[in-house]
Amino acid sequence: MPMRNIICIVMICLIQACSTHELKTTSSTQIKSYGMNIKLVVSGDNKDIVDQLSRHIQANLLTRGFNIVADEQATKLTVAISSFTPGNAALRLTIGFGAGRGSLVYNAKYTKGGQLLIDYDGAERFTGLEVAPGTQYRPLGNFGGEETSTQILLEEAAKHIVDLATDK
């Protein structure tokens, strides 16, 4: 097989391992300008994942100075988890190139008084070989099993969701 074909196959496999994020609607000002109180609602099929993601988002919001409240007048953050799979460590180790990767697909919306401020489609992927500054990925994360990939996916999603409220 010519070298060009091998390179093309490798590139296709690498591209398939990428994740996507789409910011469909964005506010012209930071979310905190609408107030520091956030009402958080997380939904999805897997109750354990919903609970864990809620905790990660709450922790990130609190460290950024926000208050978690039940007040309907507060800025509302609604996160809908549409798909979650922790992946398969054995496939990640033996095959690579995105095989066995974990994934978390979600939509996050910030609203205030019925007005949509931010609408974000996020997708976190974990292949175990990510090297990216400013992320929660760990060295040798590829050797971790389901718990490791789940933890990393949730931490990354929470980070990206809260970054929407503070980065402008």
C-alpha positions as CSV (number, residue, x, y, z in Angstrom):
1,M,0.0,0.0,0.0
2,P,1.5,3.3,-1.0
3,M,2.5,5.7,1.8
4,R,0.0,8.3,0.7
5,N,-2.9,5.8,1.3
6,I,-1.6,5.0,4.8
7,I,-1.3,8.6,5.7
8,C,-4.9,9.3,4.5
9,I,-6.2,6.4,6.6
10,V,-4.4,7.6,9.7
11,M,-5.7,11.2,9.1
12,I,-9.3,10.0,8.7
13,C,-9.0,8.0,12.0
14,L,-7.6,11.0,13.8
15,I,-10.3,13.4,12.5
16,Q,-13.0,11.0,13.7
17,A,-11.7,11.2,17.2
18,C,-12.3,14.9,17.4
19,S,-15.2,16.5,19.4
20,T,-17.4,19.4,18.3
21,H,-18.8,22.4,20.1
22,E,-21.4,24.7,18.6
23,L,-22.4,28.0,20.2
24,K,-25.7,28.7,18.5
25,T,-26.7,31.8,20.5
26,T,-24.6,34.0,22.6
27,S,-25.2,37.0,24.8
28,S,-23.4,40.3,24.0
29,T,-22.5,40.6,27.7
30,Q,-21.3,38.2,30.4
31,I,-23.9,36.1,32.1
32,K,-22.8,37.5,35.5
33,S,-24.0,41.0,34.4
34,Y,-27.6,39.5,34.7
35,G,-26.9,38.7,38.4
36,M,-24.8,36.2,40.3
37,N,-27.7,33.8,41.1
38,I,-28.1,30.7,38.9
39,K,-30.9,28.2,39.0
40,L,-29.4,24.9,37.7
41,V,-31.5,22.2,36.0
42,V,-29.7,19.1,34.6
43,S,-31.7,16.3,32.8
44,G,-30.9,13.1,31.1
45,D,-31.6,9.3,31.1
46,N,-28.8,8.3,33.5
47,K,-29.6,9.6,37.0
48,D,-26.1,9.0,38.2
49,I,-24.5,11.0,35.4
50,V,-27.1,13.7,35.8
51,D,-26.2,13.9,39.6
52,Q,-22.5,13.9,39.0
53,L,-22.6,16.6,36.2
54,S,-24.9,18.7,38.5
55,R,-22.3,18.5,41.2
56,H,-19.4,19.4,38.9
57,I,-21.3,22.4,37.4
58,Q,-22.3,23.6,40.9
59,A,-18.7,23.4,42.1
60,N,-17.4,25.3,39.0
61,L,-20.1,28.0,39.4
62,L,-19.4,28.4,43.1
63,T,-15.7,28.8,42.5
64,R,-16.4,31.5,40.0
65,G,-18.5,33.5,42.5
66,F,-22.0,32.4,41.5
67,N,-24.8,31.4,43.9
68,I,-26.9,28.3,43.3
69,V,-30.5,29.2,44.1
70,A,-34.0,27.8,43.5
71,D,-35.4,31.2,42.7
72,E,-37.3,31.3,39.3
73,Q,-36.3,34.9,38.8
74,A,-32.6,33.9,38.7
75,T,-30.6,33.2,35.5
76,K,-31.5,29.7,34.6
77,L,-28.9,27.2,33.4
78,T,-30.6,24.2,31.7
79,V,-28.4,21.3,30.7
80,A,-29.9,18.4,28.7
81,I,-27.7,15.3,28.3
82,S,-28.6,13.6,25.1
83,S,-26.0,10.9,25.0
84,F,-23.4,9.4,27.3
85,T,-21.0,6.5,27.0
86,P,-17.8,6.0,29.1
87,G,-16.1,4.1,26.3
88,N,-14.0,1.0,26.4
89,A,-10.5,1.1,27.9
90,A,-9.5,-2.2,26.2
91,L,-10.3,-0.8,22.8
92,R,-8.6,2.5,23.5
93,L,-5.4,0.6,24.5
94,T,-5.3,-2.0,21.7
95,I,-6.7,-0.1,18.7
96,G,-6.5,3.6,19.4
97,F,-7.5,6.2,16.8
98,G,-10.8,6.9,18.5
99,A,-11.9,3.3,19.0
100,G,-13.3,2.8,22.5
101,R,-13.6,6.5,23.2
102,G,-15.9,7.9,25.7
103,S,-18.4,10.6,24.8
104,L,-20.8,13.0,26.4
105,V,-23.2,15.0,24.2
106,Y,-25.3,17.8,25.7
107,N,-27.0,21.1,25.2
108,A,-26.6,24.0,27.7
109,K,-28.9,27.0,27.7
110,Y,-28.7,30.1,29.9
111,T,-32.0,32.0,30.0
112,K,-33.2,35.0,32.0
113,G,-36.9,36.0,32.2
114,G,-37.7,33.8,29.2
115,Q,-34.9,35.4,27.1
116,L,-32.4,33.0,25.6
117,L,-28.9,34.3,26.4
118,I,-26.7,31.4,25.4
119,D,-27.5,28.2,23.5
120,Y,-24.6,25.7,23.3
121,D,-24.3,22.3,21.8
122,G,-21.4,20.5,23.4
123,A,-19.7,17.2,22.8
124,E,-16.9,15.9,25.0
125,R,-14.8,13.0,23.8
126,F,-12.2,11.0,25.6
127,T,-9.7,8.8,23.7
128,G,-7.1,8.7,26.5
129,L,-4.4,10.3,24.4
130,E,-5.5,14.0,24.6
131,V,-2.8,16.5,25.4
132,A,-4.3,19.9,25.7
133,P,-3.3,22.7,28.1
134,G,-6.1,24.0,30.4
135,T,-8.1,20.7,30.4
136,Q,-8.8,18.1,33.0
137,Y,-7.1,15.4,31.0
138,R,-4.6,13.4,33.0
139,P,-1.3,11.9,31.9
140,L,-1.7,8.2,31.2
141,G,-5.5,8.7,31.3
142,N,-5.7,6.0,28.6
143,F,-5.0,3.4,31.2
144,G,-8.0,4.4,33.3
145,G,-11.3,2.5,33.0
146,E,-14.9,3.6,32.9
147,E,-14.6,5.6,36.1
148,T,-11.6,7.6,34.8
149,S,-13.2,8.4,31.5
150,T,-16.6,9.3,33.1
151,Q,-14.9,11.7,35.6
152,I,-12.9,13.4,32.8
153,L,-15.9,13.8,30.5
154,L,-18.0,15.3,33.3
155,E,-15.2,17.7,34.4
156,E,-14.6,18.9,30.9
157,A,-18.3,19.4,30.2
158,A,-18.8,21.4,33.5
159,K,-15.7,23.5,32.7
160,H,-17.0,24.4,29.2
161,I,-20.5,25.1,30.4
162,V,-19.4,27.5,33.2
163,D,-16.8,29.1,30.9
164,L,-19.8,30.3,28.8
165,A,-21.0,32.4,31.7
166,T,-17.7,34.0,32.5
167,D,-15.7,34.3,29.3
168,K,-16.3,37.3,27.0
